[in-house]
Amino acid sequence: MLSLFQSDLVTAPDETAPGETDPAGKPLVSVRNLRVRFATRAGSVAAVNGVNFDVQPGRVLCILGESGSGKSVTMRAIAGILPKATTTIDGRIDFDGTDLVGLPEAQMRDFRGARISMIFQEPMTALDPVFTVGSQIAESIVRHEGVSWRDARARALELLELVQIPSAARRMKAYPHEMSGGMRQRAMIALALACKPDLLLADEPTTALDVTVQIQIVLLLRELQRELGMAVMFVTHDVGVAAEIADELAVMYAGRFVEHGPAVDVIERPLHPYTAGLLASTVHGARRGSVLQPIPGMPPDLTRMPPGCAFAPRCPHAEAACREAVPATLAVDRQTVACRRQDGPSPLGALAP
């Protein structure tokens, strides 16, 4: 049964049901040619290099890739929390009709927390250690909704119950260090949901947790997303987590999306060699007794990017032409793929993971 807090967010009967979307509907988030560069001692580094995607209301977009691929930077660019002194952002991030790129910080604060919320990888560093969990959640509600502290505390208690924290009334008075890692992450989720956001950004929220707690958090997020009807962007390097939570899956490598499409299509019939390599190197979906195949080599140094396809040095299908020019993004059925070998008279087609 939904609580009073949840009932405010349930989609009306004549609208698209939570977890579903009209493919022709207007996206909540539309990102076009997003480029993020950092100034470093070694020179300017392109962490995100021309990505394009939409996030529909009530859907989950998962960005999958190795560490350093640009996943978290993409998400933090949307949240507007990258260091301004050393960061250059180009392109467009359209959130419900407003371009967030270059938006003054005072206006961005009105979006952040109220309409866009974020769950971080390590809640111990995201939660303030000198305030109780309940007071931190209540403060966010007072800041963005202008309600009384009494009403905000009542909402905070309801939120802790919503994320299935046992003895929620007692945990309201607890400090972050007094809670387990899984409990802190649930509290972080409650804080992120405090102002009923339209978009929830989840930056590898299960990485710092043990395996049994990971699946609990993933299932909780999926359940809340469906019940509350919010859009979610989820970043992970774990194929199993992506398969569990994603509606749409974008595979990122060296700052670019190399494959994008419905999660079931990307996982069942990968078109990019990197996607196939990720799937072959994980236990998710692997047959009993099968040998996992690691991807050889290492991701490229972003300060010295190769002239052609960034994955070519590690790719078993690479040709000389792959090392000469960055591949264009092609549409193949419901997927898009940035691979030269998928174009021409003899495309690779779906690759066996």
N, C-alpha and C positions, 0 to 999 in steps of 0.2 A: 504493500500500500504506500502511495506517495505521501510525503509529509506536506504541511502547508507551504513550506519553502519550495518544494518541488512542483506543487500544483500551479504556482505562478508561471512555471516555465514549460508546462506540458503543451505540445502543439495542438491547436484546435483541430476538430475532426475533419474540416474541409481543406486543411493544409497538408503539405507533404509530411508523412510520418517520420518521427525521429529515426535517424540512421539511414534514411532514404533521401533521394533528391531528384528533382526533375532535371535531366541532362541539359535541357534548353534553358533552365532557370538562370537568374543572375547570380554570379558567384559572390560570396561574402568577401573573399580576398582574391585579387587578380594581380599577379606579379609579372612584370614584363622587363626583359633584358636587365635583370638585377646584377650589378657588379659591385663588389666590395673589395677595396684595396686597403692594405695596412702599410704605413710608413715604418720601415725597420732600418737597422744599421746596414743591412745587406741590400737595401733598396726597397722599392715598392713591390709588394706581394699581392697578387690577385687571389684572394681566398675564395671568392665567388665570382664566376666569370660568365655572365650572360644567361642566367636561368629564367625560365618562363613556366608559370603554373597557375592554376586556379584552385581555390578551396571553396567547395559548395557548402551552404548551410546544412548542418546535420550530418556531415560526412567526415571521415578520418583520412587525412593524407599522411602517409608515413614516408620519411626520407631515410633511406638505407645506404650505408657505406662505411668504409674504414675510417679510423681516426684520422683527422686532418683533411677530410674530403670537402669540408665546407658546410656540413649539415647544420651544426650549431650556429655558425656565423649567419647563415640564411635566416634562421629563426630569430636570432638576436637583432638582426637588421629590422625585422618586422616589429619586434617589441621596442625598438629604439633605445637599446641599452648598450650599444657599442661605444667605446671611448671616442669622443668627437675629435680630440686633439690629434689622433693618429689614424683616423679612419676616413676614407672617402667612399661615399655611396652614390652610385649612378643608377639610372633606370627609374621604374615606377612601382610603388607598392600601393595599390588601390584597395583601401579598406572601406567597404560600404559607401563608395563614392568620394572618399577623401584620400588624397595622395599623402602617404606618411613620410616620404622621402623629403627631408628638409623642413618638416613641420617643427615650429618652435617648441621647445621643451615644455612650456606651460600648457600648450594645447595637447602635446603628446601625453602628459600626465593625466589628462582627462580621459583619454582612451585607455591608457595602461592601468589595469586594476579594475576599471569599471566595465570595459567592453573587450579588452584583451588581457588575459591573465597567463601566467607562466609557472610551470613546475620545473624546478631545477634538479640537476643530477644528485646533488648532495644537500639534503635539507638542513643538515647541521650548520652549514655555512649560509644558507638562505634565510633561516629563521634567526631572529635576534636573540642572543643567549641571555640577555638581562631582563626580558619581559616574558610573562607567561604566554602559553599558546593561545589561551582564550582572549587575552587582552590584545594580542597582535591581530587576530581575526576581527575582533570587534572594532579596532581602530580603523581597519580598512573599510568596514561598512559605514562607520561614522564619516570618514573622509569623503567617500564617493556618493553616499546616499543621504547624508545629512540627518539621519535618524538620531534618537536619543541613545545614550550609552546603555540604558536599560534594555531597550529594544535590540540594540546591536549585540549585547551579551546573550540575549535569548536566541537570536539568530545564530550566533557562534556555537552555542550548545547544540542547536538543531543540526548545524553543519557537521560537527564532530560525530553526531549520531548517524548522519547520512553516510559518512565515509567509514562507518562500522568500527569506530573506536570504542572498545568496552569501557564501562564506567566513565562515560563522557563528562558528566558533571565534575568528577574528581580530576579528570585530565585537563579541564579548563584551567585549573590552577597550577598545572605542572609547567616546568621550564623545559626547553628542548632537550637539555642534557639528561633529564630524568626519564626520557622515553627511549624505546628501542629504535633501531633504524627504520624498521617497517612502520612503526607507530608515528615517527616523525614525518615519514613520507605521506602518510594518510593525513596528518595535520597540515602538511604543505598543500595537499590537494584541497582540503577544506578551505584554506586561506585563498587558494586560487579561485574557488567557486563562490567566494563570499558575496560578490556583487553581481552574480548571475551573468558571466561573460558570454559574448557571442562566439568568441574564439579562444580556445585553450591551447597554449603552446607547451608541449611536454618535451623537455630536453634530456633524453636518456634517463627517465625517472626511475628505472629499475637497475641500472648498472651497479650501484653501490650496495645492492641488497643481495642476500643469499637466494638461492634458486627457488626455494619453497615460497619465500615472500614475494619474489619477482612475479610469479604467476598470479598470486593474490592481487597484487597491485594492478597488473594488466587487466585482469577480469573486472576489477572494481572500476577502472577507468572506462572500459568498454560499456559496462552496465550503466554508469552515470551518463556517458555520452548519449546512449540511446534513450534513456529516460528524460534527460534534460534537453535533448535536441540541439546541442551546441556543435559547432565545427571544431575539429581537433587537428593540429599538426603535431606529429609524433616523430621524434628523431631517435634512431637506434642503429647499432651495428649488428644486432642479433636478428637473424632471419626468422627464427621461431617466434620472437616477439612481434615482428612485422606481420607475419602470417596470421597471428592471432587477432590483431587489432585493426589492420588497415583495410579501408575500402579501395583507396588508390595508393599505388606504390611508386615512388620515384627513387631510382638508384643513382647515387651521386659519386663522382670520381674526379679528384683534382679540380674541384670548383665548378664542375659542369654536371648536368643531368645527362646520363648516358642512356637511360631507359625510363619510361614512364607509362603507366597505364593501370587498368583495373588490377588489383593485387592478385586475384586468382589467375589472370592471364600471364602476368609477369612471372609468377612463381611456377606455373605449369608449363609455360612455353617461352622461356627467356630468349630474347633476340640478340642481346649484347653479350660478347664473350666474358665481360666482367661480371655481369649478373649470373651467368652460368657458372662461373668460377666461384662466386660467393655461395651459391646453392650446393655446389659439389664439395665445398669445404666445411659444411655444417652437418650436424647430426639430424637437423630437422628434415623429416621426410625420407631419411636414408634407410635403405633396406638393412635388416639385421645381417651382420657379417660383412657388409660392404666396407671398402677402404675409402676413407676420406681423402680428397685430393686438394692439398693446399695450393693457393695461387703462388707461383714462383715470383721472386723478386720483391721489390718494395715500391710503394707509391713514389711519384716523382718529387723532386725538390721544387717547391713552388717558386723559388727564386731563379731556377734554371729549367724552365719548362721545355720539353722537346718541341720541335716545330710542327709536328703532325699530331696524330692521335696520342693523347697522354698515356693510354693503356698499351700502345703498340709494343713497347719493350717487354711486356709481360704476356702478350697475347699469343696463343698458339695458332691463330688464323691470320696473323699480320702479314701483309705484303709490303713491298718497297713503297708503294704509293701511300700506304697508311702512315708512313713516317714523314710525308712531305706536306700534307695539309690537314687542318682540323676538319673532321667529317661533319657534313651537314646533318641536321636532324630530319629523319624521314618518318612518315606516317605509315604504319603497317597494321591494317585492321584497326583494333581499338588501342594499339600501343604506338608510342613514338620511340625511335632508337637512333642514336648518333653513332653509326658504324658504316664505314665505306663498303664493307663486305656484304651489307644487306641491300646494296643498290646494284644495278647492272643486270646483265642477262642471267647470271647464275648466283642469286643471293644465297647466303648461308641458311636462311630460314630459321625455324626454332632449333635451339641448341640443347643437347642433352645435358642436364646438370650433373 
